[in-house]
Amino acid sequence: MALVGAMIGAAAGGWINDAYGRKKATLSADVVFTLGAIVMAAAPDPYVLILGRLLVGLGVGVASVTAPVYIAEASPSEIRGGLVSTNVLMITGGQFLSYLVNLAFTEVPGTWRWMLGVSGVPAIVQFCLMLFLPESPRWLYMKKDKSEAVVVLSKIYDPYRLEEEIDQLATALEEERFRKQAVRYSDVFRSKELRLAFFAGAGLQAFQQFTGINTVMYYSPTIVQMAGFSSNQLALLLSLIVALMNAMGTILGIYLIDHYGRRKLALTSLSGVIVSLVVLAVAFILQPSSSTGTTGVYGWIAVLGLALYIAFFAPGMGPVPWTVNSEIYPEAYRGMCGGMSATVNWISNLIVAQSFLSLAEAVGTGATFLILAVIAIAAFGFVVAFVPETKGLTFEEVERIWKARARGNGSGSGREALLEAGNQS
């Protein structure tokens, strides 16, 4: 139900972002999440608990759309990828801390009520701090108050860059007025350049989930036990290490995404993911059925595959889809398209989470990981064919890439598409 709530929240979050701004969207998500945490902690029966889960999911969904867009629009282009990736670090770091928080509450009376209720604390802290932060300068300039936008931009850029940013915003605003039409969801599928951008962004979000990351995060204790580690305590300890590696890998991704590039990082990440999924598959396929409940060499190979998977996934396919989706859409459609692609992510998340154990039971754990490896190979081809490099580009330069591709002139990387578009001009 939390995932269903996140799907609904992400779908509505795009509209809230565009209509009311990134700041108000964040504040509303904090309120809904805090309310959900209180409902869960005080739930007198399972039905009220499920309602609390739904509310928490709504808050998560809105926040998943808003945070990357807000950070991207308040960041200089040369460090935008690293700052948006910091949002992913907060997610992976939060997953690790949640293991520790739950461990701390295992000996406290009313265990699960504390575990679920305390999740409202970060939302309350963020709400209070967000009151002191400005609205996104790009949203202010395009939708509300130019002078207020300039004040915010002056805190981010030096005078030379400030003038350049204002000129680009003025051009973008003029283009939006020239369109003289309301922004509609149908535009995403009617306009070829928007369709190409959304296909790349939503495809990245879908492949992020279908290559198995939340299978690993949700079911790592189960996978470890499937590998022959029968002790619950050892399984949880190894899962805690997996969560820590996920957070540490994201820190590496923050550095690499602006130095190495989004596209290269995704391709390198997927290469390692493919190898690690094959290692996992081989370990489970070769493990004798009689060894269930005992730890042999194949059990340790499975744990190694799990560690390799996180080591390659976390720096690349963890932050890249969110970073790319925060910067590939035109200003007028950024909230809407970001919400739609985040909804794709949550739907894919739900499908994977609900199907993994059933699939493993039907065809075997090893075969299931082989299926994920094949999907990862398809993801590699998708990135090569459809995802341009956006490292260091302004939002306006990224927009020109899609215009070039829509004319059939930009099949290469982002830089190549820009050069072709420039030559035509």
VORO-418479 format. One record per residue (C-alpha): chain; residue in three letters; x, y, z; residue number from 1. Coordinates in Angstrom, 2 decimals, always signed. Layout:
% residues N
   vexza   torba        xx        yy        zz   drenvo
       A     Ala         X         Y         Z      NUM
...
This chain:
% residues 425
   vexza   torba        xx        yy        zz   drenvo
       A     Met     +0.00     +0.00     +0.00        1
       A     Ala     +2.95     +2.32     +0.57        2
       A     Leu     +4.05     +1.68     -3.04        3
       A     Val     +0.50     +2.27     -4.32        4
       A     Gly     +0.43     +5.57     -2.40        5
       A     Ala     +3.83     +6.49     -3.88        6
       A     Met     +2.51     +5.84     -7.40        7
       A     Ile     -0.48     +8.13     -6.79        8
       A     Gly     +1.71    +10.76     -5.07        9
       A     Ala     +4.24    +10.78     -7.91       10
       A     Ala     +1.48    +11.14    -10.51       11
       A     Ala     -0.09    +14.07     -8.62       12
       A     Gly     +3.29    +15.50     -7.60       13
       A     Gly     +4.14    +16.68    -11.10       14
       A     Trp     +0.99    +18.80    -11.29       15
       A     Ile     +1.48    +20.16     -7.74       16
       A     Asn     +5.05    +21.14     -8.63       17
       A     Asp     +4.05    +23.05    -11.73       18
       A     Ala     +0.96    +24.69    -10.23       19
       A     Tyr     +2.16    +25.64     -6.73       20
       A     Gly     +5.94    +25.45     -6.85       21
       A     Arg     +8.63    +23.10     -5.58       22
       A     Lys     +8.71    +24.53     -2.04       23
       A     Lys     +4.97    +24.12     -1.38       24
       A     Ala     +5.06    +20.63     -2.88       25
       A     Thr     +7.82    +19.64     -0.44       26
       A     Leu     +5.98    +21.14     +2.54       27
       A     Ser     +2.75    +19.35     +1.59       28
       A     Ala     +4.63    +16.04     +1.27       29
       A     Asp     +6.09    +16.53     +4.76       30
       A     Val     +2.63    +17.17     +6.24       31
       A     Val     +1.10    +14.08     +4.60       32
       A     Phe     +4.05    +11.88     +5.57       33
       A     Thr     +3.95    +13.05     +9.21       34
       A     Leu     +0.20    +12.42     +9.35       35
       A     Gly     +0.76     +8.92     +7.95       36
       A     Ala     +3.44     +8.18    +10.56       37
       A     Ile     +1.10     +9.25    +13.39       38
       A     Val     -1.76     +7.14    +11.98       39
       A     Met     +0.52     +4.08    +11.74       40
       A     Ala     +1.88     +4.48    +15.26       41
       A     Ala     -1.61     +4.89    +16.76       42
       A     Ala     -3.37     +2.30    +14.57       43
       A     Pro     -5.92     +0.24    +16.60       44
       A     Asp     -6.31     -2.36    +13.83       45
       A     Pro     -4.69     -3.47    +10.54       46
       A     Tyr     -7.06     -1.40     +8.38       47
       A     Val     -6.01     +1.87    +10.02       48
       A     Leu     -2.36     +0.77     +9.73       49
       A     Ile     -2.87     +0.22     +5.98       50
       A     Leu     -4.39     +3.72     +5.71       51
       A     Gly     -1.27     +5.10     +7.40       52
       A     Arg     +0.92     +3.23     +4.90       53
       A     Leu     -1.07     +4.73     +2.04       54
       A     Leu     -0.61     +8.27     +3.45       55
       A     Val     +3.13     +7.71     +3.92       56
       A     Gly     +3.32     +6.48     +0.33       57
       A     Leu     +1.57     +9.62     -0.93       58
       A     Gly     +4.17    +11.77     +0.83       59
       A     Val     +7.04     +9.68     -0.52       60
       A     Gly     +5.64     +9.88     -4.07       61
       A     Val     +5.35    +13.68     -4.07       62
       A     Ala     +8.82    +14.04     -2.51       63
       A     Ser    +10.39    +11.65     -5.05       64
       A     Val     +9.30    +14.00     -7.85       65
       A     Thr     +9.99    +17.29     -6.09       66
       A     Ala    +13.40    +16.86     -4.47       67
       A     Pro    +15.46    +16.13     -7.64       68
       A     Val    +13.76    +18.95     -9.58       69
       A     Tyr    +14.17    +21.52     -6.77       70
       A     Ile    +17.85    +20.64     -6.31       71
       A     Ala    +18.53    +20.69    -10.07       72
       A     Glu    +16.89    +24.09    -10.57       73
       A     Ala    +18.83    +25.64     -7.68       74
       A     Ser    +22.21    +24.21     -8.82       75
       A     Pro    +24.91    +25.52    -11.19       76
       A     Ser    +25.09    +23.19    -14.20       77
       A     Glu    +28.70    +22.09    -13.51       78
       A     Ile    +27.79    +20.53    -10.12       79
       A     Arg    +24.12    +19.80    -10.75       80
       A     Gly    +24.59    +16.03    -11.11       81
       A     Gly    +26.48    +15.73     -7.83       82
       A     Leu    +23.90    +17.74     -5.91       83
       A     Val    +20.94    +15.78     -7.33       84
       A     Ser    +22.81    +12.56     -6.50       85
       A     Thr    +23.02    +13.78     -2.90       86
       A     Asn    +19.27    +13.23     -2.80       87
       A     Val    +19.85     +9.56     -3.66       88
       A     Leu    +22.52     +9.42     -0.92       89
       A     Met    +19.90    +10.60     +1.57       90
       A     Ile    +17.66     +7.73     +0.43       91
       A     Thr    +20.32     +5.01     +0.62       92
       A     Gly    +21.76     +6.46     +3.83       93
       A     Gly    +18.25     +6.55     +5.25       94
       A     Gln    +17.76     +2.88     +4.37       95
       A     Phe    +20.91     +2.02     +6.32       96
       A     Leu    +19.85     +4.15     +9.29       97
       A     Ser    +16.41     +2.52     +9.27       98
       A     Tyr    +18.08     -0.85     +9.93       99
       A     Leu    +19.86     +0.67    +12.94      100
       A     Val    +16.72     +2.46    +14.21      101
       A     Asn    +14.66     -0.73    +13.97      102
       A     Leu    +17.42     -2.65    +15.73      103
       A     Ala    +17.37     -0.08    +18.55      104
       A     Phe    +13.60     -0.47    +19.01      105
       A     Thr    +13.54     -4.28    +19.06      106
       A     Glu    +13.78     -4.36    +22.88      107
       A     Val    +11.36     -1.45    +23.52      108
       A     Pro     +7.71     -2.06    +24.54      109
       A     Gly     +5.38     -1.32    +21.61      110
       A     Thr     +8.22     -2.15    +19.19      111
       A     Trp     +6.55     -1.73    +15.80      112
       A     Arg     +4.61     +1.42    +16.84      113
       A     Trp     +7.90     +3.17    +17.63      114
       A     Met     +9.53     +1.88    +14.43      115
       A     Leu     +6.74     +3.30    +12.27      116
       A     Gly     +5.96     +6.43    +14.30      117
       A     Val     +9.54     +7.72    +14.50      118
       A     Ser     +9.61     +7.94    +10.68      119
       A     Gly     +7.66    +11.21    +11.03      120
       A     Val    +10.60    +12.93    +12.76      121
       A     Pro    +12.70    +13.55     +9.57      122
       A     Ala     +9.58    +14.95     +7.84      123
       A     Ile     +9.00    +17.40    +10.70      124
       A     Val    +12.66    +18.48    +10.63      125
       A     Gln    +12.53    +18.97     +6.84      126
       A     Phe     +9.29    +20.97     +7.09      127
       A     Cys    +10.86    +23.36     +9.61      128
       A     Leu    +14.07    +23.82     +7.60      129
       A     Met    +12.23    +24.15     +4.30      130
       A     Leu    +10.41    +27.24     +5.64      131
       A     Phe    +13.77    +29.08     +5.53      132
       A     Leu    +14.65    +28.01     +1.98      133
       A     Pro    +13.61    +29.97     -1.15      134
       A     Glu    +11.37    +28.73     -3.94      135
       A     Ser    +13.09    +27.37     -7.06      136
       A     Pro    +14.43    +30.42     -8.95      137
       A     Arg    +13.46    +28.95    -12.33      138
       A     Trp     +9.88    +28.31    -11.21      139
       A     Leu     +9.66    +31.83     -9.77      140
       A     Tyr    +10.91    +33.43    -13.00      141
       A     Met     +8.65    +31.39    -15.29      142
       A     Lys     +5.50    +31.33    -13.15      143
       A     Lys     +5.43    +34.09    -10.55      144
       A     Asp     +7.94    +36.83     -9.64      145
       A     Lys    +10.99    +37.72    -11.78      146
       A     Ser    +12.52    +40.08     -9.21      147
       A     Glu    +12.29    +37.44     -6.48      148
       A     Ala    +13.87    +34.92     -8.87      149
       A     Val    +16.79    +37.27     -9.51      150
       A     Val    +17.36    +37.66     -5.75      151
       A     Val    +17.55    +33.88     -5.36      152
       A     Leu    +19.80    +33.47     -8.40      153
       A     Ser    +22.19    +36.15     -7.09      154
       A     Lys    +22.86    +33.89     -4.09      155
       A     Ile    +23.89    +31.05     -6.41      156
       A     Tyr    +25.87    +32.75     -9.22      157
       A     Asp    +28.53    +35.44     -9.52      158
       A     Pro    +27.50    +38.61    -11.44      159
       A     Tyr    +28.72    +37.33    -14.84      160
       A     Arg    +26.95    +33.98    -14.59      161
       A     Leu    +23.89    +35.69    -13.11      162
       A     Glu    +23.41    +37.79    -16.25      163
       A     Glu    +23.86    +34.71    -18.44      164
       A     Glu    +21.27    +32.71    -16.43      165
       A     Ile    +18.72    +35.55    -16.55      166
       A     Asp    +19.17    +35.84    -20.34      167
       A     Gln    +18.55    +32.11    -20.75      168
       A     Leu    +15.46    +32.27    -18.53      169
       A     Ala    +14.13    +35.24    -20.48      170
       A     Thr    +14.58    +33.31    -23.74      171
       A     Ala    +12.83    +30.24    -22.26      172
       A     Leu     +9.95    +32.41    -21.02      173
       A     Glu     +9.57    +34.03    -24.44      174
       A     Glu     +9.44    +30.60    -26.10      175
       A     Glu     +6.78    +29.45    -23.64      176
       A     Arg     +4.65    +32.54    -24.36      177
       A     Phe     +5.12    +31.99    -28.08      178
       A     Arg     +3.51    +28.56    -27.75      179
       A     Lys     +0.38    +30.30    -26.40      180
       A     Gln     -1.14    +27.07    -25.17      181
       A     Ala     -1.76    +25.42    -21.84      182
       A     Val     +0.52    +22.59    -20.79      183
       A     Arg     -1.28    +19.26    -21.23      184
       A     Tyr     -0.34    +15.65    -20.56      185
       A     Ser     -1.21    +14.81    -24.16      186
       A     Asp     +1.57    +17.17    -25.34      187
       A     Val     +4.15    +14.68    -24.04      188
       A     Phe     +3.01    +12.16    -26.63      189
       A     Arg     +2.14    +14.59    -29.45      190
       A     Ser     +5.44    +16.52    -29.50      191
       A     Lys     +8.29    +14.39    -30.86      192
       A     Glu    +11.00    +16.10    -28.83      193
       A     Leu     +9.00    +15.72    -25.60      194
       A     Arg     +8.20    +12.12    -26.48      195
       A     Leu    +11.88    +11.32    -27.00      196
       A     Ala    +12.84    +12.96    -23.70      197
       A     Phe    +10.10    +11.18    -21.77      198
       A     Phe    +10.94     +7.83    -23.39      199
       A     Ala    +14.58     +8.19    -22.28      200
       A     Gly    +13.67     +9.36    -18.77      201
       A     Ala    +10.87     +6.85    -18.11      202
       A     Gly    +12.93     +4.04    -19.65      203
       A     Leu    +15.79     +4.75    -17.24      204
       A     Gln    +13.38     +4.73    -14.30      205
       A     Ala    +11.83     +1.41    -15.39      206
       A     Phe    +15.21     -0.27    -15.97      207
       A     Gln    +16.46     +0.98    -12.59      208
       A     Gln    +13.80     -1.19    -10.97      209
       A     Phe    +13.68     -4.11    -13.42      210
       A     Thr    +17.43     -4.71    -13.04      211
       A     Gly    +16.55     -5.75     -9.48      212
       A     Ile    +17.75     -3.12     -7.01      213
       A     Asn    +14.72     -3.28     -4.74      214
       A     Thr    +14.71     -7.05     -4.98      215
       A     Val    +18.14     -6.84     -3.38      216
       A     Met    +17.16     -4.16     -0.84      217
       A     Tyr    +13.76     -5.61     +0.18      218
       A     Tyr    +14.78     -9.26     +0.14      219
       A     Ser    +18.51     -9.28     +0.94      220
       A     Pro    +17.93    -11.18     +4.24      221
       A     Thr    +15.81    -13.72     +2.32      222
       A     Ile    +18.41    -14.02     -0.47      223
       A     Val    +21.17    -14.54     +2.11      224
       A     Gln    +19.10    -17.30     +3.76      225
       A     Met    +18.38    -18.84     +0.34      226
       A     Ala    +22.18    -18.97     -0.11      227
       A     Gly    +22.40    -21.22     +2.95      228
       A     Phe    +22.90    -18.79     +5.85      229
       A     Ser    +20.18    -20.10     +8.14      230
       A     Ser    +20.88    -17.78    +11.10      231
       A     Asn    +18.44    -14.83    +11.19      232
       A     Gln    +21.02    -12.69    +13.01      233
       A     Leu    +23.75    -13.39    +10.43      234
       A     Ala    +21.32    -12.79     +7.55      235
       A     Leu    +20.33     -9.41     +9.03      236
       A     Leu    +23.99     -8.49     +9.67      237
       A     Leu    +24.95     -9.27     +6.07      238
       A     Ser    +21.92     -7.27     +4.90      239
       A     Leu    +23.06     -4.33     +7.04      240
       A     Ile    +26.44     -4.50     +5.28      241
       A     Val    +24.63     -4.51     +1.90      242
       A     Ala    +22.69     -1.37     +2.93      243
       A     Leu    +25.93     +0.33     +4.07      244
       A     Met    +27.61     -0.52     +0.74      245
       A     Asn    +24.63     +0.98     -1.06      246
       A     Ala    +25.07     +4.27     +0.82      247
       A     Met    +28.86     +4.32     +0.35      248
       A     Gly    +28.50     +3.56     -3.37      249
       A     Thr    +26.15     +6.52     -3.75      250
       A     Ile    +28.84     +8.80     -2.28      251
       A     Leu    +31.20     +7.62     -5.04      252
       A     Gly    +28.45     +8.30     -7.58      253
       A     Ile    +28.15    +11.93     -6.39      254
       A     Tyr    +31.77    +12.48     -7.43      255
       A     Leu    +31.65    +10.47    -10.66      256
       A     Ile    +28.40    +11.79    -12.12      257
       A     Asp    +29.80    +15.28    -12.85      258
       A     His    +33.34    +14.13    -13.66      259
       A     Tyr    +32.65    +10.93    -15.61      260
       A     Gly    +29.22    +11.80    -17.05      261
       A     Arg    +25.71    +10.38    -16.72      262
       A     Arg    +25.75     +8.16    -19.81      263
       A     Lys    +29.21     +6.63    -19.23      264
       A     Leu    +28.43     +6.06    -15.56      265
       A     Ala    +25.16     +4.28    -16.39      266
       A     Leu    +26.87     +2.03    -18.96      267
       A     Thr    +29.75     +1.15    -16.60      268
       A     Ser    +27.27     +0.48    -13.81      269
       A     Leu    +25.13     -1.80    -15.99      270
       A     Ser    +28.20     -3.74    -17.16      271
       A     Gly    +29.03     -4.59    -13.54      272
       A     Val    +25.38     -5.33    -12.72      273
       A     Ile    +25.22     -7.87    -15.57      274
       A     Val    +28.36     -9.67    -14.34      275
       A     Ser    +27.19     -9.72    -10.70      276
       A     Leu    +23.71    -11.02    -11.62      277
       A     Val    +25.34    -13.85    -13.60      278
       A     Val    +27.54    -14.64    -10.55      279
       A     Leu    +24.41    -14.76     -8.36      280
       A     Ala    +22.61    -16.97    -10.87      281
       A     Val    +25.52    -19.41    -11.14      282
       A     Ala    +25.85    -19.62     -7.34      283
       A     Phe    +22.19    -20.55     -6.90      284
       A     Ile    +22.05    -22.90     -9.91      285
       A     Leu    +25.15    -24.86     -8.84      286
       A     Gln    +24.25    -24.99     -5.15      287
       A     Pro    +23.16    -28.57     -4.34      288
       A     Ser    +19.56    -28.77     -3.16      289
       A     Ser    +20.70    -30.90     -0.22      290
       A     Ser    +22.80    -27.95     +1.08      291
       A     Thr    +19.77    -25.80     +1.93      292
       A     Gly    +20.26    -24.46     +5.44      293
       A     Thr    +24.03    -25.00     +5.33      294
       A     Thr    +26.65    -22.54     +4.19      295
       A     Gly    +28.99    -23.84     +1.50      296
       A     Val    +31.25    -22.28     -1.12      297
       A     Tyr    +28.27    -21.37     -3.34      298
       A     Gly    +26.63    -19.55     -0.45      299
       A     Trp    +29.68    -17.31     -0.13      300
       A     Ile    +29.78    -16.83     -3.93      301
       A     Ala    +26.13    -15.66     -3.73      302
       A     Val    +27.04    -13.13     -1.01      303
       A     Leu    +29.99    -11.98     -3.18      304
       A     Gly    +27.59    -11.53     -6.11      305
       A     Leu    +25.26     -9.53     -3.88      306
       A     Ala    +28.15     -7.28     -2.79      307
       A     Leu    +29.35     -6.82     -6.39      308
       A     Tyr    +25.82     -5.94     -7.48      309
       A     Ile    +25.55     -3.14     -4.93      310
       A     Ala    +29.12     -1.95     -5.63      311
       A     Phe    +28.29     -1.44     -9.33      312
       A     Phe    +24.63     -0.38     -9.06      313
       A     Ala    +24.87     +2.23     -6.29      314
       A     Pro    +27.26     +4.73     -7.96      315
       A     Gly    +25.57     +4.53    -11.39      316
       A     Met    +22.05     +3.25    -11.92      317
       A     Gly    +21.12     +4.49     -8.45      318
       A     Pro    +21.55     +8.26     -9.04      319
       A     Val    +21.66     +8.50    -12.87      320
       A     Pro    +17.91     +8.00    -13.61      321
       A     Trp    +16.89    +10.67    -11.05      322
       A     Thr    +19.59    +13.10    -12.21      323
       A     Val    +18.77    +12.69    -15.90      324
       A     Asn    +15.03    +13.08    -15.26      325
       A     Ser    +15.64    +16.32    -13.34      326
       A     Glu    +17.35    +17.97    -16.33      327
       A     Ile    +16.05    +16.58    -19.67      328
       A     Tyr    +12.59    +18.21    -19.79      329
       A     Pro    +11.66    +21.76    -20.85      330
       A     Glu    +10.80    +24.10    -17.97      331
       A     Ala     +7.05    +24.09    -18.66      332
       A     Tyr     +6.90    +20.29    -18.59      333
       A     Arg     +9.58    +19.50    -15.97      334
       A     Gly     +7.20    +18.87    -13.09      335
       A     Met     +4.66    +16.99    -15.20      336
       A     Cys     +7.17    +14.74    -16.99      337
       A     Gly     +9.17    +14.24    -13.79      338
       A     Gly     +5.97    +13.08    -12.09      339
       A     Met     +5.09    +10.73    -14.93      340
       A     Ser     +8.55     +9.14    -15.01      341
       A     Ala     +8.60     +8.81    -11.20      342
       A     Thr     +5.23     +7.04    -11.46      343
       A     Val     +6.81     +4.61    -13.92      344
       A     Asn     +9.55     +4.01    -11.33      345
       A     Trp     +7.06     +3.25     -8.54      346
       A     Ile     +4.91     +1.00    -10.76      347
       A     Ser     +8.03     -0.94    -11.79      348
       A     Asn     +9.08     -1.08     -8.13      349
       A     Leu     +5.72     -2.58     -7.17      350
       A     Ile     +5.83     -5.17     -9.98      351
       A     Val     +9.36     -6.32     -9.02      352
       A     Ala     +8.64     -6.36     -5.27      353
       A     Gln     +5.46     -8.41     -5.72      354
       A     Ser     +6.82    -10.85     -8.30      355
       A     Phe    +10.37    -11.73     -7.14      356
       A     Leu     +9.58    -14.40     -4.53      357
       A     Ser     +6.82    -15.93     -6.68      358
       A     Leu     +9.13    -16.03     -9.72      359
       A     Ala    +11.95    -17.53     -7.64      360
       A     Glu     +9.58    -20.23     -6.41      361
       A     Ala     +8.27    -20.94     -9.93      362
       A     Val    +11.51    -21.11    -11.93      363
       A     Gly    +14.22    -21.11     -9.24      364
       A     Thr    +16.32    -18.34     -7.71      365
       A     Gly    +19.19    -18.87    -10.15      366
       A     Ala    +16.92    -18.60    -13.20      367
       A     Thr    +15.32    -15.48    -11.72      368
       A     Phe    +18.70    -13.76    -11.49      369
       A     Leu    +19.45    -14.82    -15.08      370
       A     Ile    +16.21    -13.12    -16.16      371
       A     Leu    +17.34     -9.95    -14.36      372
       A     Ala    +20.73    -10.21    -16.13      373
       A     Val    +18.98    -10.35    -19.53      374
       A     Ile    +16.96     -7.26    -18.56      375
       A     Ala    +20.21     -5.51    -17.58      376
       A     Ile    +21.66     -6.29    -21.03      377
       A     Ala    +18.53     -4.73    -22.59      378
       A     Ala    +19.03     -1.69    -20.31      379
       A     Phe    +22.62     -1.33    -21.57      380
       A     Gly    +21.37     -1.25    -25.18      381
       A     Phe    +18.65     +1.24    -24.24      382
       A     Val    +21.15     +3.70    -22.72      383
       A     Val    +23.42     +3.42    -25.77      384
       A     Ala    +20.54     +4.09    -28.16      385
       A     Phe    +18.33     +6.64    -26.38      386
       A     Val    +20.08     +8.46    -23.51      387
       A     Pro    +22.27    +11.47    -24.39      388
       A     Glu    +25.08    +12.82    -22.24      389
       A     Thr    +23.92    +15.87    -20.26      390
       A     Lys    +26.98    +16.47    -18.09      391
       A     Gly    +27.70    +20.20    -17.64      392
       A     Leu    +24.95    +21.30    -20.07      393
       A     Thr    +22.47    +24.06    -19.28      394
       A     Phe    +18.75    +23.24    -19.40      395
       A     Glu    +18.52    +25.16    -22.67      396
       A     Glu    +21.37    +23.15    -24.23      397
       A     Val    +19.66    +19.90    -23.20      398
       A     Glu    +16.45    +21.14    -24.84      399
       A     Arg    +18.36    +21.69    -28.10      400
       A     Ile    +19.54    +18.05    -28.03      401
       A     Trp    +15.95    +16.81    -28.20      402
       A     Lys    +15.08    +19.29    -30.95      403
       A     Ala    +18.04    +17.98    -32.97      404
       A     Arg    +17.02    +14.37    -32.36      405
       A     Ala    +13.40    +15.11    -33.27      406
       A     Arg    +14.68    +16.35    -36.66      407
       A     Gly    +16.68    +13.12    -36.99      408
       A     Asn    +20.05    +14.85    -36.58      409
       A     Gly    +21.15    +13.79    -33.11      410
       A     Ser    +21.62    +10.06    -32.70      411
       A     Gly    +24.94    +10.36    -30.86      412
       A     Ser    +25.91    +11.71    -27.46      413
       A     Gly    +24.60    +15.02    -26.13      414
       A     Arg    +27.65    +16.99    -27.31      415
       A     Glu    +27.42    +15.54    -30.83      416
       A     Ala    +23.74    +16.47    -31.07      417
       A     Leu    +24.52    +20.03    -29.96      418
       A     Leu    +27.29    +20.36    -32.55      419
       A     Glu    +24.98    +19.12    -35.32      420
       A     Ala    +22.25    +21.54    -34.21      421
       A     Gly    +24.81    +24.37    -34.11      422
       A     Asn    +26.08    +23.57    -37.60      423
       A     Gln    +22.51    +23.68    -38.96      424
       A     Ser    +21.97    +27.07    -37.32      425
